[in-house]
Amino acid sequence: MSFYYIYKKNYKIFFPIQSNATRTISYTNYYTHLDFPKTNTFPNIQTTTFKPQPSSPNYQYPFLSLWALVLCAMTVSPPMALLSIPISTTLIFFFFFTSSITHTQSASNHTCPSYPNCGDIQIHYPYWLNSSTTTTTSTTTNTSYCGYPGFGLTCNQSSNIKFPILHLPNVDYYAIAIDYHAYTVTLIDIDVYHKQCPRANHNFTFDHSRNFFQYSPNDLNLTFLFNCSNPFSDFLQPTTPLYCLQKSYVFPEDVFSKGIGWHSYCSEAVMLPALRDYVNVSDLPNNFGEVLNNGFELNWYHASDCGACEESGGSCFYDNKQGNYAGCLCGDVFQAHKCTGKGLSTAIKALIGVSSVVGVSLFALVIFLFCHYKKRKSLPTNTSNLLFSRSISSDPSSKTDPELGSALYPAHIFSYSELQEATNNFNASQELGDGGFGTVYKGKLRDGRTVAVKRLYENNYKRVEQFMNEVAILNRLRHTNLVSLYGCTSRHSRELLLVYEYVPNGTVADHLHGDHPAHKKPLTWPVRMSIAIETAEALKYLHMIEPPIIHRDVKTNNILLDSNFHVKVADFGLSRLFPMDATHVSTAPQGTPGYVDPEYYQCYQLTDKSDVYSFGVVLVELISSMPAVDITRRPREINLASMAISKIHSNSLHELVDPNLGFDSDCEVKRMVTAVGELAFRCLQAEKEMRPCMDEVLEALKGIASFGGGEETDVVTPIDDDVRLLKNYNQPLGSPVSVADHHWESRSTTPNTSG
């Protein structure tokens, strides 16, 4: 067998030719297929016919020599087999590289280029950089041949916005995230990016016949209707207008498919997708800007004509002007359909050799560990398992879940059947609450403990990551005002379940403005003051430990109350570890509308002052008993934080205060409420530098409570023992993060044990 090559700019396209046969190739037609110029002369082109030299089987397959050496040694002595592996590994590796260099002298060093990152976004196949893209060092040449048609990105490194731009028909989008494993890209319309009141201008469409993108199941279509003159409540619900655009509406559905003649009512309609997890239908007219700024997802799929190429380790080569598949790039060699192993580049050969060596070495390691395990097998085991540990415990009764990570403080592993029994098969009568993350049930363990069991919703990998994040963080925390985690199921369990201490008295939100039975008897001011101080204690602890933790979802729905009205801060699914040497962490805004730090929302920079802002909203709720967001209020007062700043700035705090607190009749209450209002005003400043830290907030609250020689006392309001957390435990999903290995203890509080 011989090969016929066409050279073009150091690329080799080769065709097998029978040694005694004549083969004619039409250069012009082939060049047309590749979109090369139609000319009668072909500069920089060489033709070569050659016959490959026979090579030693040991050079072609070095791992066979290694296995032969190991097997021979094992026939003499099994220990000698293990000793022979390092020696044979070194020898085979040397011969492998020698043969690789000998047989690839004619290979060029031209492969799919590697691109610099665009901000934090990595760019590689099947995406490519446009020729107009500028970098800090040079101009990138057009490499559209190496990637999918329509996957060209533009990156301007001199811009303040470090996101690449994807050009879809008639509209440009920022690609804020690319997941090459899940085949997803998250996009934001450039026209709505970072705008408080964005105006959706572009219907989202793409040509399915010539496009590798498709909608993600995580998307939900939103329909915007603008400048509507007549009511149309008979056709569509809800009909609450957008808070910042007059006579305009948004609906979480495809209005066009219903056949409604919107032209009779409105001047313009725009339909575009959004991430379903961020869409709160009841509050969509107020937080549509945040929804649009979180973007939407597209999936991409393998091109049918290049699947074999990618599966064989190659990169698809496209004529991007025509959108036609043109060949398979295998290292530095083009082949017609897939990489067959002929003409492999030095890098590919090296990868095969290294993989073989590593594989055999790992096999030897497995044998060694198996022998070690056999020696320890006679030691007793116990089903009372530990979930996390830095290494295998010296206690033979302990057991870890290797999938859930290393270096995590031990937590008990519960079996699914045990928790199913504890919750009476997750009976609806046992439900304590539910939300975007999972449903919480009341349960009773076999040892008599009453617990809260969080059952994660299925079929969403983000929730698995939040599960990991919450377990990792809660297992490191010990503070009397933080909810205790008793344990969880294994990641490989039938379902993911978290087991917490049971906190019987609901949430602060239930008591202030929920459906809790105790809402009929409002919380007294001393109890509210105690709640503020204990919540500040918990947040100060989170911010002061090493490394610090940003809760990122501080709200009255996440502040639980025990039977004595002591605080238990909960829900760490969105929390982030904060690097010791950093001033902020750059991450997409997550949290609950009404509580999110505006500077975090605008600049994507999370700091400890983000929790301070959220706590400021909690203080205003304690003063006013009003929810953080209420669309039934006047437009400028829908957001409680904005309303509070306006009232306090105009010396109208009394208009904000809950009349049940005795603000006008009790001088001491009036003094403390006024002081807390001023503190909340400082916490709610738009610029983080103007806000106090949590340590200062806590000291201020303690000073307010103890002014005049008074001492803090535990004030308990009588309440039925039957009260429980109701179904208002809502929270948005987030991007869970990995956590470093630490174990933290509070120096000033008594740790809660998990039983």
WOPE-V433231 format. One line per field, one symbol per residue. phi: phi as a letter, one per 40 degrees, with the letter a starting at -180 (. if undefined). Layout:
# WOPE-V433231
phi=???
This chain:
# WOPE-V433231
phi=.bbbbbcafgcbbbbcbccbbbbbbcccccccccgcccbcbbcgbbbababcccbcdcccbcccccccccccccccadcccccccdccdccccccccccccccbccccbbbdccbccbgcccbadccacccccbbcbaccccbccbiccgbcbbbbccccccbcbbcbdgbbbcccabbcccfbbbbbcdcbcgbcbcbcbbccaacccbbccacccccbcbbbbbfccbcbccbbbcbccccbbcfbabbcacccccgcccdcbbcabbbacacdcccbdcbdcbbcccccccgabbcbbccccbdcccccgcbcbbccccgccbibcbgbbcbcbacchcgccdccccccccccccccccccccccccccccccccccbacccbcbacacccccccabbccchbgbcdbcccccccccccbfgfcccccbiaaccibbbcabcccgccbbbcbcccgaccccccdcccccccccbbacbbcccciacccccdacbbbbccbcbgbccdccabccdcccbccccdccccccccccdcccdccccbccbccgacaccbbcbccbgccbcbgbcbcbcbdcbbcabcaccbibdgbcdcccccbfbcbccccccccccccccccbgbccbaccccdcbcccccccdcccccfbddcccccccgccbbccccccccccccccdccccccccccccccccccccccccbcggcbcbcbbcdaccccacccbccaccbcdbcbccabbbccbbcccccg
